[in-house]
Amino acid sequence: MNKGQFVDKIREKTGLSAKDAENAYKAFIETVVEALREGDKISLVGFGTFDIGERAAREGRNPQTGESIQIAASRSPRFKAGKAFKDAVNS
C-alpha cells in the first residue's frame, strides 16, 4: 500500500474529504517526527510505541579496503508493535 492508497483508506473509514484525509495523514507524520526529534516517546495503547534509539560512535572497517574508519554517533527512530496489534495481524 502506498501513501495515496493509505489516504484513500482513511477517507473511506472516516468519511473525511480527500483533502482532510491527506491533512490528517500529514499531521500524524509531522507530530511523530517532531515528538521524536524532541526526544519524546509516543505510546499508542493497542498499536505500539515510537521512540529513538541511540547508537554510540564506533570504529568500523571499509569492506573494500580494510581501512579503519570512524562511524559517527547517530539516533534512529524505532517502532515496537503492541500486543493487540500483533494479535490482530496474526489472527
N, C-alpha and C positions, 0 to 999 in steps of 0.2 A: 504494500500500500504506500503510495507516495503522498506528498503534502496535499495536493488537490483532492485526492480521494478521501483523505482523512478529514479535511474541512467539509467535504460533502456529507460524510457520515455524521459529523457534529450538527450540520444543518438539518439533516433528516431526523435525528434523535431529539433535537431541541426545538425545532420549528423556527429557528432564527433565520434571518435573511442570509444570503451568501456573504454579504459584506460583514454582517455582525458575527457570523461564524468564523470568518477569516480574522476579524479583530480579536475574538475570544482566543483563537489559536495563538496569535501573535502575543497577546497579553500573557498567556500561560508561559510561553517560551521565555519572554523577556523577564518575567517575575522569577523564574527558576534561575536564569543566568545571573540576574542582579543579586539574588539571595546568596548564591554560591560564591560569587565574586567577593561579597562582603564577609564570607566565612560562616554564613548561617547553614543550618541543616534543615531540609524540608521533609517532614514525615506526613505522608498521606495514609491514614489508617485504612487497611484493607487493600491498598495499592502498593506502596513501597516507600523507600527513603532515598532522597537525593542528598549526597554530601560530597566533600572534597577529600581526595587522597593526596597526601604529601609524599613526594619522592625526594630523598636526600641527594645531594651532589655525589657523584661517584666516578671512579675511573673505569673506562671501557677500552675496548680494542677495536681498531678498524679491521674488519674481517678480510679485506683485500690485501692490506699491507702488514697487518700485525702490529702496527704502531699504536702506542698507548695514547688515549685521548681523554679529556675531561668532559664529563656529561654534567650539565648544569642541573641544579635542583629545579623541580617543577611541581605544579599542582595539577591534578586531573579530576574531572567530575566522575562520580561513581553513582550507580543506582543499584539498590538491593530490593528485589521484589518481596512484597509482603506475603504472608501465608495464604490469605484469601485469594490474592491474585494468582499465586502458584497453583492453588487448588482449582480455580476456575479454568486455567489453561490446561490442566491435566485431566479434567473430567470430560 
